[in-house]
Amino acid sequence: MGIKTYDIIEEGFSQNSSSSYDLSILVGMDRFFYIITDSQQNVLVLRSYSYPSKSNYILLKSSLQQTLLDDNLLRLSFQSTKIELVADLSALVPAPLFEPDKVETYLQHLSKVDPINKVHNELVAELDIHNVYAFNLEIYSLLKTYFPRAEFYHMGTSLLKAFHALTKHQTGEDVYLNVMQGSFQAIVFRSKELILYNTFFFRSTKDFLYYVMLIYDQLGLNQEKVPLNISGELLEDSEVYQLVYKYTRNIHFIKRPHFYRFSDKFSHIPEHFYYDLYSLKLCG
């Protein structure tokens, strides 16, 4: 089933009122997170599971299916359901150049699209680009079976929307990282214009630092002045953070989004955790 890492249920949550609630889910190779929110945008439930495998879809399917069977809250009826997919194979295509019948070709320069994957695309209207990505068909079909009315989105789409919104009152450059176990998504804006979107994979603290410095170096960014904004699974007392801080001291953890309301029960969870999941609200 997976290991529960957080399990928060507010006293005001009622299973009998689920038809007025919204369900938001994030699914990745080693994770399954979800929140349930009400019409006043209160986060009533947060549950997160971690899975042991990061590269085997057969094991993921088994663990995911067990979670869907065992978690009684997921069997409720909801007003709406959104599912965010963590997919490594993705590409951004300017909207004026996008051709729907050529979606697979946009990924071919990155990697061969395996027949077991389903290719999707989403318009990120704020940036006038299409996000094209491939996701395992069996996992997608499993999720469709349990949530037939769900809307699906790529995690990159929600992060692009959320980080772009944070640049609303900014000038100059801004670097954003969403950190996961063994990888991070890097998004860079210059005067609100997207200049970088990529996923980097790391095995060590030095790998992490190398890729961060590579971003600053290749884009000609001043590491003392251009802020490094971080969401996701990175703690201030971690070895990674301490090493990166030596080279770029303008580091900020992203706060929880203003469009949700959180009770004191969330005070023990770092504010920048689950930002990718919260950002799903901006899709659709």
N, C-alpha and C positions, 0 to 999 in steps of 0.2 A: 504493500500500500504506500510505502514511503514514510519518512519521519516528519512529524509535525514540528515545525520550527517556531511558529507563532499561532496562537489560537485565541482570538478575542471575540467575545460575543457580548454586545451591550444589553443591559437589562430591558431596554425598550424594544428589542427585537422580538417579533411575534411570527411564528411560522404560519399562523392563520392569515397574516397580512402580506404574505409573500407576493401575491399577484400585483401589489402596488410597489414592489421593490425592483431594483435593477441589479443584475448579476454581471460582474466583470471578472474575466479569467485570463491568466497568463500561463502559457504552456511552453516549456522548453525541454531540452534533453534531460536535464537533471532537476527540474522544478515544476511545481504546479501551485500557483498562487490564486487566490480569489478574494474579492470583497463583495459585500452586499450593501447597497445604499438605499435610502428612502427618498421620498419626493422633496424633502428639505435638504438633501445632499449630506445627510449624516451618514458616516460610515458605521454601520451596525455590526458588521462581521468582517473579520480579517482572518483568513486561514492560509497557511503556507506549508507545503510539503517539499521535502528534498528527496531525490532518488539517487541511487548509487551509480547509475550508468550515465556517461556523457556522450557515448558514441554508438550505442546499440539500440536501434529502433524496436527490435523484438522485445528486449527487456523493458524499454520505455512503455511499449504498448501494454505489456502485462501489468506493470506497476500502475500505470494510468488507469487501466480498466478496474483494477482493484480499488483505487481511490474513488472512482465514480460509483462503484457498487457499494462501498462501505460508508461514504460520507452522506448521511441522511439529509443534510441541508441542500445538497446538489440535486436531490430528487423533487424539490419543491417547484411550483409553477411561478415564474417571474414575469414581470411586465416586459422586461427586455433582457437579452443576454448578448454580451460582446465577448469575443475570444481573441486574445492577442497571441500570435505565434512567433516564437523565437526561431528564425531561419537564417542560417549563415549565408546561403547563396542568394544574393539580391543585387539589383542594379537600379540606378536612377536614370530616367530618360526624360529629357525636356518635353513638356507637353506638345509643343508645336511639331516635334519630330516623331511622336509616338504613333505607332500603327498597331492596332489590336491584334491583327492576324500574324504579327511577327514577334509575339511576346517571348517565345522560347529563344529566338535568335539574340535577344538582348543579353541573355545569360551565357551564351555559348563561348564568348571570349573570356569568361571567368572559369567555367567548368562545364563539362558535359552534363546535360540535364538527364538524370537517371529516370527511366520509365516509372519507377516507384514513387516519383515525386509529382505533385500537381503544381502547375505554374499559375500564379495569381498576379494581379496588378491592381494598384490603387492610386488614385489621383491625390496628390498633396497640393490642394488648391493654393494654399498660402505661398508656396514656392513655385507653382506652375510646373510641377514635375510629376511623373508617374514612378511609383515604386514597384518594380517587377521582382518577384521572388518565387522560389520553389520550396515546397514543404511536403514532407512524407505523406503519401496518399492514404496509407492505412491509418495513420494517426488522425488525419483530417476526417476520414470516413467514420472513425470511432467517435470523434467529437460530434459530428453531424448526427449520428445515431442517438446520442444522449441529449443533444441540444439542437433539434431540427430547425428551430427558428433563429438560431444565433447568427450574428454578423461577425465575420472574421476580418482581422487586420494584422498586418505585420508590425512587430515591435518598432521597427525603424520608422514607420509612418507616425506612430504616436509620439515617439521621441522627437522627430523632426518638428511636428506641430508644437509640442510643449516647449522645446528649447527655443524655437523661433519666437514664440510668444514672450519668452523671457528677454528677448533682445528689443522689445518694443520701445523702451526708453534708453537704449544703449547706442553708443557711437563707437566706431573703431572695431577691433576684433574681440571675439569671445570664443573660448575653447570649452566644449562640454564633453564630459566622459560619463558613460553609464557603465559601471563596473559589475561584472559577473564573475563567477568562479572560472578562472582560466581565460577570460576574454573581456574586452570592453569595446563599446561602440564610441567612436569619436566623431563629433559633429562640430564644425567650425564655421562661424559667420563673420563676415566683414561688412560692417554697416548694414546689417540685417540680410545680406546676401550670402547664400550658402556657398562655401568654397571647399568644404571637405565633408565627406561622409564615408566612413569605413569601419570595419570590424577588425580588431587586432587580437591575436591569440598569444598568450604568454605562459611560460612554464615556471618562470622564476621572477624574483623581485627586479633583477637586473634587466630582464626582458621588458618588463612593464616600463621601467625608466627609459630604456632605449627607445621604445615606440613613442613615448610622450615627447622626448627630446627630438625625435625624428620629425614629429608633427610641427613643432616650433621651428626647427631648422629649415625644413623644406618649404614652409610657408612664409619664412622670413619674419617670424613673430618674436617680439622681445619677451623673453621668459620672465623678466623681472616685472614687466608692466601688464602684459596681456593675461587676464585672469583665467585660471583653470577651475572650472565649475564641475563638481563631481556629484553624481547620484549613484545609487546602487550599493553594492556590498564591499565597502571600503571603510575601515575605521581609523580614527585619528592616531591610535596607538599601535597601528600595524606597521610592520617593517616596510611595506610598500609605500605607505604614506610618508613615513619618516625620511625615506630615501628621496622620494620625489620632492619633498619640501626643501631639501638641501639645494635643489637646482632651480626650483620655481616657487617662490614664497607667496605668490599671490593666489592662494588656493582657497576655494570656498565650497562648503557643502550646500547643496541646494535644499531649500526649505520645502515642506509639504505644500502642495498646491492650494491656492485660496478657494478653489471651486468646491472643495469638500470640507466638511466639518468633522473634527476629531475630538473625542472626549479625553479625559485624563488617563484613561486606560492605555492610550497610545504613547504616553510620555516615556516609557522605557524602551521604545523602539526608535532608533536614530531617524531623524526627520527625512534624511535623504534615501532611506531604504524604501523599496517598492514604488519609487517614482515612475518607473516604466509602466507598472500596472495602473497607477493613478492616472497617468497620461492617456490611457485608453478612452477616458471620458470625452476627449477632444475629437475622437473619430466618429464619423457618421453624422 
